[in-house]
Amino acid sequence: MKILILSCNTGEGHNSAGRAVREALRARGAECDMIDSLQFGFKGESFLISNGHVWVYRHIPRAFGAVYRGLEKHKWGGDLVYRANTGKLGAAEKLRSFLKLRGYDAVVCVHVFPASEMTYLRSKYGPEFLQYFIPTDYTCSPGVGELDMDAFFTPHRFLSGDFVRAGVPADRILPTGIPVSGKFLAPRDRESARSALGLDPDLRSILLMGGSMGAGPMFDLAKAIGQKLPEDGELLVLCGRNERFREQLQQLELPRVQAIGYSDQVERYMDASELLLTKAGGLSSTEALMKRLPLLFVNAIPGLEIRNQEFLMALDCADSAKGVKGLAARALELLGDPQSLEALRSAQEQHFRLRAADDIAAAILRDGAGKAVGSEVQN
């Protein structure tokens, strides 16, 4: 079976989910590729949409949230999202030609943009390919109800009703969870992780991450926490590729605050830490959930992040607080409260399993578009 994963470069989360499924499919002997679906549009479309999305997300998040809420609130919102992604200068037709030329049997979409194009192609040419959709946030976003997929691999069984109300057939919903890379599924080994990272084994760590888009009041938050750390506490700040942010933190010269540049060992930093402060991204949150790492959400942006935060907090799998001072105080309070941290970990273990990518891969490779496993896959 030859499978193509269609992603979209509007945040690294979609790519991470796609790579996790590709990893699981290849482990089962399937031929699987992944590409950016925006490459079939006009020249420079991928760059324009990706960078434009990140710019809006970073600089005018309220506008981003207002547009999202409008699409979410009105019945025409889903149809608008669908139509906006199916009339782009023959992009869908170019995609179809690519799929047929390369001989793909199935398409897995980790963003509503390519899923809309696949739905359009099915409406025009019939079911030429098996096609699947994987949401990467804890909500049913605008446009999903318009999709025609063989299966929807949804984030949690508690969200199934939202997808049905949006128009998704109940018998096509498989609540597998959001797929993450296998390196986030290994049991936490705090001692080994701290040794590998060169961290003091006697310190307790708060991990601060800004996400791939760098959103949130991270500098002020790091400063507020760093100034009040207990003697046996430290703050690890993953700055990613934001060198300016890293240099600003280093200039503060706060004891036991480490400003760390880009790292491909995020899972080790999670293993080494007692608490994670991060924005409420679907993938970054899920990676922490799989590591059973207590979450404290920072500055959720209106729209998808608010939905992620609301859902995970309702399950007692995460916490939050208002403003920089409130977040800093809550982080330090949790660091010194093992019982509260354990309660968060227990809720994560109760509500989230470790096999989303495996379940998705198994379903795709199973005859009948995986519908036979629908009753077996539950969070």
C-alpha positions as CSV (number, residue, x, y, z in Angstrom):
1,M,0.0,0.0,0.0
2,K,1.4,3.4,-1.0
3,I,0.3,6.3,1.2
4,L,0.8,10.1,1.0
5,I,0.5,12.4,4.0
6,L,-0.6,15.9,3.1
7,S,0.5,18.5,5.6
8,C,0.5,22.3,5.7
9,N,3.2,24.6,7.0
10,T,1.0,26.7,9.2
11,G,2.7,25.8,12.5
12,E,5.0,22.8,13.1
13,G,2.3,20.7,14.9
14,H,0.7,19.5,11.6
15,N,4.1,18.3,10.3
16,S,4.9,16.6,13.7
17,A,1.6,14.7,13.5
18,G,2.3,13.7,9.9
19,R,5.8,12.5,10.7
20,A,4.5,10.4,13.6
21,V,2.0,8.6,11.4
22,R,4.6,8.1,8.7
23,E,6.9,6.6,11.3
24,A,4.2,4.1,12.3
25,L,3.2,3.2,8.8
26,R,6.8,2.6,7.7
27,A,7.3,0.4,10.7
28,R,4.5,-1.8,9.3
29,G,6.2,-2.0,5.9
30,A,4.0,0.5,4.1
31,E,5.4,2.9,1.6
32,C,4.7,6.4,2.9
33,D,5.7,9.9,1.9
34,M,4.8,13.3,3.3
35,I,4.7,16.7,1.4
36,D,3.4,20.2,1.9
37,S,0.0,20.4,0.2
38,L,0.4,24.1,-0.5
39,Q,3.1,23.3,-3.2
40,F,0.3,22.7,-5.7
41,G,-1.0,26.3,-5.5
42,F,0.5,29.4,-7.1
43,K,4.2,30.0,-6.9
44,G,5.2,31.2,-3.5
45,E,1.8,30.2,-1.9
46,S,3.3,28.0,0.7
47,F,5.7,30.8,1.8
48,L,3.0,33.4,1.8
49,I,0.4,31.5,3.7
50,S,2.8,29.9,6.2
51,N,4.6,33.1,7.0
52,G,1.4,35.2,6.9
53,H,-0.2,32.8,9.3
54,V,2.7,33.0,11.7
55,W,2.9,36.8,11.5
56,V,-0.8,37.2,12.3
57,Y,-0.6,34.6,15.1
58,R,2.4,36.5,16.7
59,H,1.5,40.1,16.2
60,I,-2.3,40.4,16.0
61,P,-3.6,37.3,17.9
62,R,-6.9,39.0,18.8
63,A,-7.7,39.4,15.1
64,F,-6.8,35.8,14.6
65,G,-9.1,34.8,17.4
66,A,-11.9,37.0,16.2
67,V,-11.9,35.5,12.7
68,Y,-11.8,32.0,14.1
69,R,-14.7,32.6,16.5
70,G,-16.7,34.1,13.6
71,L,-16.1,31.0,11.5
72,E,-16.9,28.8,14.5
73,K,-20.1,30.6,15.5
74,H,-21.9,30.8,12.1
75,K,-23.2,27.9,10.1
76,W,-21.7,29.4,6.9
77,G,-18.2,29.3,8.5
78,G,-17.5,25.7,7.6
79,D,-18.7,26.2,4.1
80,L,-16.6,29.3,3.7
81,V,-13.4,27.4,4.9
82,Y,-14.2,24.6,2.4
83,R,-14.8,26.9,-0.5
84,A,-11.7,29.0,0.2
85,N,-9.6,25.8,-0.1
86,T,-11.1,24.3,-3.3
87,G,-11.0,27.1,-5.8
88,K,-7.3,28.0,-5.9
89,L,-6.2,28.1,-9.6
90,G,-6.5,24.4,-10.2
91,A,-4.5,23.3,-7.1
92,A,-6.8,20.3,-6.5
93,E,-6.4,19.2,-10.1
94,K,-2.6,19.4,-9.8
95,L,-2.8,17.4,-6.6
96,R,-4.9,14.7,-8.3
97,S,-2.4,14.4,-11.2
98,F,0.4,14.0,-8.7
99,L,-1.4,11.3,-6.8
100,K,-2.3,9.3,-9.9
101,L,1.2,9.7,-11.5
102,R,2.9,8.5,-8.3
103,G,0.4,5.6,-7.8
104,Y,-0.9,6.5,-4.3
105,D,-3.6,4.3,-2.8
106,A,-4.5,6.5,0.2
107,V,-4.1,10.1,1.4
108,V,-3.8,11.2,5.0
109,C,-4.6,14.9,5.7
110,V,-3.3,16.5,8.9
111,H,-4.8,19.9,8.0
112,V,-8.2,21.0,6.8
113,F,-6.7,22.7,3.7
114,P,-5.6,19.5,1.9
115,A,-8.6,17.6,3.3
116,S,-10.9,20.2,1.6
117,E,-9.1,19.6,-1.7
118,M,-9.4,15.8,-1.4
119,T,-13.1,16.2,-0.6
120,Y,-13.6,18.4,-3.7
121,L,-11.8,15.8,-5.8
122,R,-14.0,13.0,-4.5
123,S,-17.1,15.0,-5.2
124,K,-16.0,15.5,-8.8
125,Y,-14.4,12.1,-9.7
126,G,-15.7,9.7,-7.1
127,P,-13.7,7.7,-4.5
128,E,-10.4,7.2,-6.3
129,F,-8.3,7.1,-3.1
130,L,-8.9,6.1,0.5
131,Q,-8.7,9.4,2.4
132,Y,-8.4,10.2,6.1
133,F,-8.3,13.3,8.3
134,I,-6.4,13.8,11.5
135,P,-7.3,17.0,13.6
136,T,-4.4,18.2,15.6
137,D,-6.3,20.2,18.2
138,Y,-8.8,19.3,20.8
139,T,-11.8,20.6,19.0
140,C,-13.8,20.3,15.8
141,S,-12.7,23.3,13.8
142,P,-14.6,25.1,11.1
143,G,-14.7,23.3,7.8
144,V,-14.3,19.8,9.2
145,G,-18.0,19.1,8.9
146,E,-17.8,19.7,5.2
147,L,-15.2,16.9,4.6
148,D,-15.8,13.6,3.0
149,M,-13.3,11.2,4.5
150,D,-13.2,7.4,5.0
151,A,-12.3,8.0,8.6
152,F,-11.7,10.9,11.0
153,F,-9.0,10.0,13.6
154,T,-10.2,12.4,16.4
155,P,-8.4,13.6,19.5
156,H,-10.6,12.1,22.2
157,R,-13.8,10.2,22.6
158,F,-15.3,13.0,24.6
159,L,-15.2,15.2,21.5
160,S,-17.1,12.7,19.2
161,G,-20.4,14.6,19.8
162,D,-18.8,17.8,18.5
163,F,-17.8,16.2,15.3
164,V,-21.2,14.6,14.8
165,R,-23.0,17.9,15.4
166,A,-20.7,19.5,12.8
167,G,-21.8,16.9,10.2
168,V,-19.3,14.1,10.5
169,P,-20.9,10.6,10.2
170,A,-20.6,8.8,13.6
171,D,-19.5,5.6,12.0
172,R,-16.5,7.3,10.5
173,I,-15.2,8.7,13.8
174,L,-12.3,6.8,15.4
175,P,-11.1,8.5,18.6
176,T,-7.5,7.5,18.5
177,G,-6.0,10.6,20.0
178,I,-3.4,12.9,18.4
179,P,-0.4,11.1,17.0
180,V,3.1,12.0,18.3
181,S,6.5,10.6,17.6
182,G,7.6,7.4,19.3
183,K,10.3,9.2,21.3
184,F,7.6,10.9,23.4
185,L,6.1,7.5,24.3
186,A,9.1,6.0,26.2
187,P,8.6,6.0,30.0
188,R,10.1,9.0,31.8
189,D,13.6,8.3,33.2
190,R,14.4,11.5,35.1
191,E,17.8,10.4,36.3
192,S,19.1,9.3,32.9
193,A,17.7,12.4,31.2
194,R,19.3,14.8,33.6
195,S,22.6,12.9,33.3
196,A,22.5,13.0,29.5
197,L,21.7,16.8,29.5
198,G,24.3,17.6,32.1
199,L,21.8,18.8,34.6
200,D,22.3,18.8,38.4
201,P,20.5,15.7,39.7
202,D,19.6,17.4,42.9
203,L,17.6,20.3,41.4
204,R,13.9,20.3,40.5
205,S,13.2,21.9,37.1
206,I,10.5,24.0,35.5
207,L,10.6,23.8,31.7
208,L,9.4,26.8,29.7
209,M,8.7,26.4,25.9
210,G,7.2,29.0,23.5
211,G,6.2,26.7,20.7
212,S,7.3,26.8,17.0
213,M,5.6,30.2,16.6
214,G,7.2,31.8,19.6
215,A,4.0,33.3,21.0
216,G,3.5,34.4,24.6
217,P,5.1,36.7,27.2
218,M,8.0,34.3,27.6
219,F,10.7,36.8,28.6
220,D,8.7,38.4,31.3
221,L,7.6,35.1,32.6
222,A,11.1,33.6,32.7
223,K,12.3,36.7,34.5
224,A,9.5,36.5,37.1
225,I,10.1,32.8,37.8
226,G,13.9,33.1,37.8
227,Q,13.9,35.9,40.4
228,K,12.0,33.7,42.9
229,L,13.3,30.2,42.3
230,P,13.9,28.2,45.5
231,E,17.5,27.0,46.2
232,D,16.7,23.5,44.9
233,G,14.9,24.8,41.8
234,E,15.9,25.7,38.3
235,L,14.3,27.1,35.1
236,L,15.1,25.6,31.7
237,V,14.0,27.8,28.8
238,L,13.9,26.3,25.3
239,C,14.3,29.3,23.1
240,G,14.2,27.4,19.8
241,R,15.7,29.5,17.0
242,N,14.9,32.8,18.7
243,E,18.5,33.9,19.4
244,R,17.4,37.4,20.5
245,F,15.2,35.9,23.2
246,R,18.1,33.6,24.3
247,E,20.6,36.5,24.5
248,Q,18.1,38.7,26.5
249,L,17.7,35.9,29.0
250,Q,21.4,35.4,29.3
251,Q,21.9,39.1,30.0
252,L,19.8,38.8,33.1
253,E,22.4,36.6,34.7
254,L,19.8,34.9,36.9
255,P,21.2,31.9,38.9
256,R,19.8,28.5,37.9
257,V,18.1,29.9,34.8
258,Q,19.3,28.2,31.6
259,A,18.5,29.8,28.2
260,I,18.8,26.9,25.7
261,G,18.9,27.4,21.9
262,Y,17.4,25.0,19.4
263,S,17.3,21.4,20.6
264,D,16.3,18.1,19.1
265,Q,16.1,16.6,22.6
266,V,12.8,18.1,23.7
267,E,11.7,14.7,25.0
268,R,14.7,14.5,27.3
269,Y,14.1,18.0,28.7
270,M,10.5,16.8,29.4
271,D,11.8,13.7,31.2
272,A,14.2,15.9,33.2
273,S,11.5,18.4,34.4
274,E,8.7,18.4,37.0
275,L,6.5,20.9,35.2
276,L,6.0,22.4,31.7
277,L,4.9,25.9,30.9
278,T,3.8,26.3,27.3
279,K,1.2,27.7,25.0
280,A,-1.8,25.4,24.5
281,G,-0.8,24.0,21.1
282,G,-2.4,20.7,20.2
283,L,0.8,18.8,19.4
284,S,3.1,20.3,22.1
285,S,0.4,19.6,24.7
286,T,-0.1,16.1,23.5
287,E,3.6,15.4,23.7
288,A,3.6,16.5,27.3
289,L,0.5,14.4,28.0
290,M,2.3,11.3,26.6
291,K,5.3,12.1,28.8
292,R,2.9,12.4,31.8
293,L,4.4,15.9,32.4
294,P,2.2,18.3,34.3
295,L,1.1,21.3,32.2
296,L,0.7,25.0,33.0
297,F,-0.7,26.9,30.0
298,V,0.6,30.3,29.1
299,N,-1.3,33.0,27.2
300,A,-3.6,30.9,25.1
301,I,-4.4,32.7,21.8
302,P,-8.2,33.0,21.1
303,G,-9.4,30.2,18.8
304,L,-7.8,26.8,18.7
305,E,-5.6,27.3,21.7
306,I,-8.5,28.4,23.9
307,R,-10.3,25.2,22.9
308,N,-7.3,23.1,23.7
309,Q,-6.8,24.7,27.1
310,E,-10.5,24.5,28.0
311,F,-10.7,20.8,27.1
312,L,-7.5,19.7,28.9
313,M,-8.3,21.7,32.0
314,A,-11.8,20.3,32.1
315,L,-10.2,16.9,32.4
316,D,-7.9,18.1,35.2
317,C,-4.9,17.3,33.0
318,A,-3.5,20.9,33.0
319,D,-3.7,24.2,34.9
320,S,-3.3,27.8,34.1
321,A,-3.4,31.3,35.8
322,K,-4.0,34.9,34.7
323,G,-1.1,37.2,33.8
324,V,2.6,36.9,34.2
325,K,2.6,37.3,38.0
326,G,-0.2,34.7,38.4
327,L,1.6,32.2,36.1
328,A,4.9,32.6,37.9
329,A,3.3,32.3,41.3
330,R,1.4,29.2,40.2
331,A,4.5,27.6,38.6
332,L,6.5,28.0,41.8
333,E,3.6,26.8,43.9
334,L,3.3,23.6,41.9
335,L,7.0,23.0,41.9
336,G,6.8,22.7,45.7
337,D,3.6,20.7,45.7
338,P,4.3,17.0,44.8
339,Q,0.7,16.0,45.5
340,S,-0.8,18.5,43.0
341,L,1.8,17.4,40.4
342,E,0.9,13.8,40.9
343,A,-2.8,14.6,40.6
344,L,-2.2,16.1,37.1
345,R,-0.1,13.1,36.1
346,S,-2.8,10.7,37.2
347,A,-5.5,12.5,35.2
348,Q,-3.3,12.4,32.1
349,E,-2.7,8.7,32.5
350,Q,-6.5,8.1,33.0
351,H,-7.6,10.0,29.9
352,F,-4.8,9.6,27.4
353,R,-3.3,6.4,25.9
354,L,0.1,6.0,24.3
355,R,-0.8,4.4,20.9
356,A,-2.5,7.0,18.6
357,A,0.0,6.7,15.7
358,D,-0.1,2.9,15.9
359,D,-3.9,2.8,16.0
360,I,-4.1,5.1,13.0
361,A,-1.5,3.2,11.0
362,A,-3.3,-0.1,11.8
363,A,-6.7,1.4,10.7
364,I,-5.3,2.7,7.5
365,L,-3.8,-0.6,6.5
366,R,-6.9,-2.5,7.4
367,D,-9.6,-3.3,4.8
368,G,-12.7,-1.3,4.9
369,A,-11.0,2.0,5.8
370,G,-10.5,0.8,9.3
371,K,-14.1,0.9,10.3
372,A,-13.9,-2.5,12.0
373,V,-11.7,-1.0,14.8
374,G,-14.1,1.8,15.6
375,S,-15.4,0.2,18.8
376,E,-11.9,-0.8,19.9
377,V,-10.2,2.5,19.9
378,Q,-11.1,4.6,22.9
379,N,-9.2,7.1,25.0
